[in-house]
Amino acid sequence: MRFSIIIPTYNNCDYLKLCIDSIRKNSSYDHQIIVHINGIDKETLNYINHINIDHTKTNENVGLCKGVNTASKKVNTNYIVYAHDDMYFLPNWDTYLHEEIKLLPDNLFYLSCTQLSHYPKGKGEINHVHFDAGNSLSNFDEKLLLNNYQKIPFHNLQGSHWAPHIIHKDTWNKISGFSEEFDPGFGSDPDLNMKLWNLGVRIFKGVNKSRVYHFGSLTTRKKNNIIRNNGRKTFLLKWKLSIDFFIKFYLRRGTTYKGPLENPNKNISYFFSLIKSRVIYYVIKLCKRN
């Protein structure tokens, strides 16, 4: 089963090389790789042309959402994987996703790989499994990672909304990909999941055995000229719900995966949090008018 792996990049060629190299040597299938080059980046363009893979480019940094949407026009398989350029794909990551997809009744699903990360335990997103193989190329220990990544205990997670993720191309087209009002990208993942939820998707699963190593938000860590969008505010104004509310009551992020999600349990906590979201929403709307 072949996938189309879309990787947006912005002046990050050395990490991109490692990412693509890991896909090529650690995948069970010959996947299509599509890189979107944000901004004028001769080094990355020369590299992409040299290894002869599909790409799109813009002369300015148009952000993650528009970049991925642009690259998606070149997809030639039935499955779209979105990944960061600072990820290292571990052996058989695609086999485990393939096995999951074969068990599903239709194309309404959202699956994520499990991220291993150098971030300390208790810090960062709940999908990060702590394992320190380095926080940069200069101290990255590939041998240590490959010898130990399978030994780290974890489990399938409910409520995945992180990269790398895979969805069917037909599903992607129905929701028109990422919403570009979230560029350069903060808040775009839960927004994508909200659109999938409204489409009828109830399988949001973090697949334990499918693993990647993530150096972690290198583009924004390295480059002070990246302007962060207020993704939380954009999400709230769009959906009249906060990101935290959606993740907690709809996706139930972080719990052990037990099957397709059901509609939220509308208990006291649900209504209290809903009222809180709506109050903040109307305050923001009122402030914008004034």
TACORRA-V150995 format. One record per run of one state. SS is the DSSP state (A for helix, B for strand, O for the rest). FROM is the first residue (numbers start at 0). LEN is the number of residues. If there is no record, write none. Layout:
SS&FROM&LEN + SS&FROM&LEN
//
This chain:
O&0&3 + B&3&6 + O&9&3 + A&12&14 + O&26&5 + B&31&7 + O&38&3 + A&41&10 + O&51&2 + B&53&5 + O&58&5 + A&63&11 + O&74&4 + B&78&5 + O&83&3 + B&86&3 + O&89&3 + A&92&10 + O&102&7 + B&109&8 + O&117&10 + B&127&3 + O&130&6 + A&136&3 + O&139&2 + A&141&10 + O&151&5 + B&156&2 + O&158&6 + B&164&4 + A&168&6 + O&174&5 + A&179&3 + O&182&5 + A&187&12 + O&199&4 + B&203&11 + O&214&3 + A&217&5 + O&222&8 + A&230&9 + O&239&3 + A&242&9 + O&251&4 + B&255&1 + O&256&11 + A&267&22 + O&289&1
//
